[in-house]
Amino acid sequence: MILRPNLEDIKVIGYYLGKVVLGLGLAMLLPLVIGLAFKELNPILDFLIGCEIACVIGLLLTKLCFTEKDPNWMQGMIVVSLSWLVATILGAIPLYLSGHWNSYLDACFDAMSGFATTGLTLVQDLDHLSYTHNFWRHLIMFIGGQGIVIVALSFFVKGISGAFKMYVGEARDERILPNVIHTSRFIWLVSIVYLILGTSALGIAGILSGMRWINAFFHGICIFMAAFDTGGFAPQSQNILYYHSLPFEVITVIIMILGALNFKLHYHIWTGNRREIMKNIETVTLFITVTLLFWVTAIGLQQLGVYSGALALFRKGFYQFISAHTGTGYQTIYARQFLNEWSQLALVGIVVAMSLGGAVCSTTGAIKMLRIGLVFKALAQDIKRIILPEKAIVVKKFHHIKDRFLEDAQARSALIITLAYLVLYALGALIGMLFGYPFLPSLFESTSAAANVGLSCGITNTAMPQALKITYILQMWAGRLEFISVFTLLGFFIALIKGKS
Amino acid sequence: MKPKLDLLNYAYCRMAILIFAIVSFMPLVSCAQVITSEELINNAVLYDGKQVVYEGEVIGDVMYRQDYAWVNLLDGRNAIGIWLDKNLAATIVYTGNYKVRGDRLEINGVFHRACSEHGGDLDIHAQVIRKTNPGRPIKERLNTAKLNFVLVLLGVLCLALILRLLKSK
């Protein structure tokens, strides 16, 4: 029997949702600083409107739904899934007011793409967009990469038990420190330290590349936020190709890889346990998949002689490849070049890399390395069971921070999530094909959206069907939250309609 | 009579050579057709290594690299990187951004699908540039409708805050 959610459930959800909305409203004050610094009048008004609407809604929700109760699992999951939808709708307000998005749906597409750290975009005339709006595009990637609710956890939530449920809801099931609030603050500490280092490195590279210092550092901070959070937005329409700079590309590759590593691994490296990087199942799996799939991509590029020299092949091939594998989506080629010039084998290499992603508890989307590693370990365990005598006891161990035994429940959970991602990729590809796009481009774009990558082969543009835009928005949302909180929200709505009080 | 005929033939020959020369070099002179970024990107293999004419607005920064410079030209759909001599780049006054309409340039140069000199970039190595439309700063006018909306919302926000304070008391 399904029970209909009661008023108390709705109050708890509304109260915590209100806190997240308030946090979002306050986050809109940061672009205001940029607007004041660059004296951009109308963009300042756009953000004042966005900030005021968010604060009014946040205040009303926290007042009307005031409660001192901590959320339970169901409520925490619903807070998370609703927070991402509400943040998308509210975060799109200043974008739409700028006049650079053709419709509110397009602005919502970019807002979801930003929060979910995807990087697909429908912006028009990006090269004339204000610094204020451009900063917001990248800031929402930074906020989304850390987890929208983690922002609220860090600054607004006092209770610990409720906080953990929302932390898990945002697809982060690993606590780095015993206390989840301390964990989220550690994630912020790591991000801020890398922000300072990364922005400085990119800023200096920009100046050495001939940019004005103000632009070099503005681009530096924007590119860092989008690269470390494996997002993929860039301040100019040519993405990373705009810079025509090898040092810039090298620095962004390093930042993308750092963003794709588990925050827990960062913690161990920071505390002196550097050997962990060599032993961890995630880094080992990442190394294997990068090696194998780049080999496939490079052969594909070599087949058609897309790039004349080995250096150009590596520079273009590896950049797009690592951008795909880490789920960032930075490009140094034009979207149409994928289909017009790259071979199908090279595209398959990129699509598979996109579908795998980086580490769990990182800013990447997709299936993730821990699950891939566990699925292969489980497969090896099953093969051993068949080969060895029936009485033999087969145990499989893996190293993830510490040595662990592989349990059936872990393997099953990894397999279910892997399967859910594969279904999501296929579903998006099918919808793309229903709109008349060929199979491989449809699969490429669908995987890019659902795995929160952001590479595009040209399907994503403002003229594409509205239904496909909505499909990609939902894929980005479900892919970023790793399904559980999305399924919980669906269950909640079913219980509201069909449940018994 | 014979020398007169030779003279006539010589004149015809000269005229034919002149016409041939004009027709041959026609694509390189001012009447050459401008190719769009869309066409260049979609048919990059076809145009690879060819002399092309491309026109667009300078956006972002002029990035000087020793004796050369990179500029990115936006033709409305896409921006393409142009590699040019620093003396040619020095003629650029305005580069496009939120507050500036950049200089509009017509570039005559060699198109590269995957430039071996620049790590496989799709670019154009400019030989001749011509400013077709000078840039200018854009005056930003305050949107009064937005300003009024901000003030109304500010009133609503204050009301919400007052109600919250009163109720909590």
Boltz contact constraints between the chains, C-beta under 6 A:
constraints:
  - contact:
      token1: [A, 41]
      token2: [B, 140]
      max_distance: 6.0
  - contact:
      token1: [A, 41]
      token2: [B, 142]
      max_distance: 6.0
  - contact:
      token1: [A, 42]
      token2: [B, 143]
      max_distance: 6.0
  - contact:
      token1: [A, 45]
      token2: [B, 146]
      max_distance: 6.0
  - contact:
      token1: [A, 45]
      token2: [B, 150]
      max_distance: 6.0
  - contact:
      token1: [A, 48]
      token2: [B, 150]
      max_distance: 6.0
  - contact:
      token1: [A, 49]
      token2: [B, 149]
      max_distance: 6.0
  - contact:
      token1: [A, 49]
      token2: [B, 150]
      max_distance: 6.0
  - contact:
      token1: [A, 52]
      token2: [B, 153]
      max_distance: 6.0
  - contact:
      token1: [A, 52]
      token2: [B, 157]
      max_distance: 6.0
  - contact:
      token1: [A, 55]
      token2: [B, 157]
      max_distance: 6.0
  - contact:
      token1: [A, 56]
      token2: [B, 156]
      max_distance: 6.0
  - contact:
      token1: [A, 56]
      token2: [B, 157]
      max_distance: 6.0
  - contact:
      token1: [A, 56]
      token2: [B, 160]
      max_distance: 6.0
  - contact:
      token1: [A, 59]
      token2: [B, 160]
      max_distance: 6.0
  - contact:
      token1: [A, 59]
      token2: [B, 164]
      max_distance: 6.0
  - contact:
      token1: [A, 63]
      token2: [B, 164]
      max_distance: 6.0
  - contact:
      token1: [A, 127]
      token2: [B, 59]
      max_distance: 6.0
  - contact:
      token1: [A, 127]
      token2: [B, 74]
      max_distance: 6.0
  - contact:
      token1: [A, 128]
      token2: [B, 98]
      max_distance: 6.0
  - contact:
      token1: [A, 130]
      token2: [B, 98]
      max_distance: 6.0
  - contact:
      token1: [A, 209]
      token2: [B, 63]
      max_distance: 6.0
  - contact:
      token1: [A, 210]
      token2: [B, 63]
      max_distance: 6.0
  - contact:
      token1: [A, 210]
      token2: [B, 64]
      max_distance: 6.0
  - contact:
      token1: [A, 210]
      token2: [B, 65]
      max_distance: 6.0
  - contact:
      token1: [A, 211]
      token2: [B, 61]
      max_distance: 6.0
  - contact:
      token1: [A, 211]
      token2: [B, 63]
      max_distance: 6.0
  - contact:
      token1: [A, 212]
      token2: [B, 61]
      max_distance: 6.0
  - contact:
      token1: [A, 215]
      token2: [B, 61]
      max_distance: 6.0
  - contact:
      token1: [A, 236]
      token2: [B, 60]
      max_distance: 6.0
  - contact:
      token1: [A, 237]
      token2: [B, 79]
      max_distance: 6.0
  - contact:
      token1: [A, 238]
      token2: [B, 79]
      max_distance: 6.0
  - contact:
      token1: [A, 242]
      token2: [B, 72]
      max_distance: 6.0
  - contact:
      token1: [A, 244]
      token2: [B, 70]
      max_distance: 6.0
  - contact:
      token1: [A, 244]
      token2: [B, 81]
      max_distance: 6.0
  - contact:
      token1: [A, 307]
      token2: [B, 114]
      max_distance: 6.0
  - contact:
      token1: [A, 307]
      token2: [B, 120]
      max_distance: 6.0
  - contact:
      token1: [A, 308]
      token2: [B, 116]
      max_distance: 6.0
  - contact:
      token1: [A, 309]
      token2: [B, 116]
      max_distance: 6.0
  - contact:
      token1: [A, 312]
      token2: [B, 114]
      max_distance: 6.0
  - contact:
      token1: [A, 312]
      token2: [B, 119]
      max_distance: 6.0
  - contact:
      token1: [A, 312]
      token2: [B, 120]
      max_distance: 6.0
  - contact:
      token1: [A, 315]
      token2: [B, 119]
      max_distance: 6.0
  - contact:
      token1: [A, 315]
      token2: [B, 120]
      max_distance: 6.0
  - contact:
      token1: [A, 316]
      token2: [B, 120]
      max_distance: 6.0
  - contact:
      token1: [A, 334]
      token2: [B, 41]
      max_distance: 6.0
  - contact:
      token1: [A, 336]
      token2: [B, 41]
      max_distance: 6.0
  - contact:
      token1: [A, 336]
      token2: [B, 42]
      max_distance: 6.0
